[in-house]
Amino acid sequence: MREQLIRKALLLLALVFVGLGSLGAVLPLLPTTPFLLLAAACASRASPALHAWLYSHRHFGPLLRSWRDHRAIPRRAKITGLLLIALSWTYMWFTLEPLPWRLGVSAMMVIGIIFLSTRPDGPDPASLRGPADPGERGKGE
């Protein structure tokens, strides 16, 4: 009973994270990749079908496979993330009071910048369009 409740909660979280990640794909200040990574993590325990769908998705799959296989963030996603952090910081600096809040948020943004900047770019994105399931690699070769 408890395991079933945990699976349902994880499935609900996975769906919420997929929704937020999908919104992030079209809204400029909402990130996509972190929400998709969270969705994949929740779905891996809650729904093998949702997990497989995420990894085989036309747009989300390459990002997720790049992270899973290489712990890499594609250059385009990094540049987009860094630009959005810069825009968010500029807006925040002029609108958020008091100064300690601005400095605290700035420190968190610096951590995000360091994280993004130090991740490898990974392989060519075209090479990530292969099989979504690691077990499928090598079959038929």
C-alpha positions in Angstrom: 0.0 0.0 0.0 2.8 2.4 0.9 4.8 1.6 -2.2 1.7 2.2 -4.3 1.1 5.6 -2.7 4.8 6.6 -3.3 4.5 5.5 -7.0 1.4 7.6 -7.4 3.0 10.6 -5.8 6.1 10.2 -8.0 3.9 9.9 -11.1 2.1 13.1 -10.1 5.4 14.9 -9.5 6.7 13.6 -12.9 3.7 15.0 -14.7 3.9 18.3 -12.9 7.6 18.5 -13.9 6.9 17.6 -17.5 4.3 20.4 -17.6 6.7 22.9 -16.1 9.4 21.8 -18.5 7.1 22.1 -21.4 6.1 25.6 -20.3 9.8 26.4 -20.0 10.3 25.5 -23.6 8.1 28.4 -24.6 8.4 30.9 -21.7 11.6 32.7 -21.7 12.3 32.9 -17.9 11.2 29.4 -17.0 14.0 26.7 -17.3 13.3 23.5 -19.2 16.2 21.1 -18.5 16.0 21.0 -14.7 12.3 20.2 -14.7 12.8 17.5 -17.4 15.6 15.9 -15.3 13.3 15.9 -12.3 10.5 14.4 -14.4 12.8 11.7 -15.7 14.0 10.9 -12.2 10.4 10.6 -10.8 9.2 8.7 -13.8 12.0 6.1 -13.6 10.4 4.8 -10.4 6.8 5.6 -11.1 6.1 4.9 -14.7 8.3 3.1 -17.2 6.1 4.2 -20.0 6.4 7.9 -19.2 10.2 7.5 -18.6 10.5 5.8 -22.1 8.4 8.6 -23.7 10.5 11.3 -22.2 13.8 9.7 -23.5 12.3 9.1 -26.9 10.6 12.5 -27.2 11.7 14.5 -30.3 12.7 17.6 -28.3 13.3 16.5 -24.8 15.0 13.2 -25.5 18.3 14.5 -26.7 18.7 16.8 -23.7 17.9 13.9 -21.3 20.2 11.4 -23.1 23.0 13.9 -23.2 22.8 14.3 -19.4 22.3 10.6 -18.7 25.1 9.4 -20.9 27.7 12.2 -20.7 26.6 14.4 -17.8 26.7 17.1 -20.5 24.5 20.1 -21.3 24.4 21.0 -25.1 26.1 24.3 -25.9 22.8 25.9 -27.1 21.0 25.1 -23.8 24.0 26.5 -21.9 24.0 29.7 -23.9 20.3 30.1 -23.5 20.5 29.5 -19.7 23.4 31.9 -19.3 21.5 34.6 -21.2 18.4 34.1 -19.2 20.3 34.3 -16.0 21.8 37.6 -17.1 18.4 39.0 -18.0 16.9 37.8 -14.8 19.7 39.3 -12.8 19.4 42.6 -14.5 15.6 42.7 -13.8 16.0 41.5 -10.2 18.8 44.0 -9.4 16.5 46.9 -10.2 13.3 45.6 -8.7 14.2 43.6 -5.6 14.7 45.3 -2.2 16.4 45.2 0.2 20.1 44.9 -0.7 20.7 41.6 1.2 18.0 39.9 -0.9 19.7 41.1 -4.1 23.0 39.8 -2.9 21.6 36.5 -1.8 19.8 35.9 -5.1 22.9 37.1 -7.0 25.0 34.5 -5.1 22.5 31.7 -6.2 22.7 32.9 -9.8 26.5 32.8 -9.6 26.3 29.1 -8.5 24.0 28.4 -11.5 26.5 30.2 -13.8 29.4 28.2 -12.5 27.4 24.9 -12.8 26.4 25.6 -16.4 29.8 26.8 -17.4 31.7 23.8 -16.1 29.5 21.1 -17.7 30.8 19.6 -20.9 29.0 20.3 -24.1 28.7 16.6 -24.9 28.6 14.9 -28.3 27.1 16.4 -31.4 23.3 16.6 -30.9 22.7 14.7 -34.1 24.4 11.7 -32.5 21.9 11.7 -29.7 18.9 10.9 -31.9 19.7 7.2 -31.6 17.8 4.6 -29.5 16.2 6.0 -26.4 16.8 2.8 -24.4 20.4 1.9 -23.5 19.5 -1.7 -23.8 18.7 -1.2 -27.5 22.3 -0.1 -28.3 24.3 -2.7 -30.1 21.3 -4.7 -31.2 21.4 -5.6 -34.9 25.0 -4.6 -35.3 
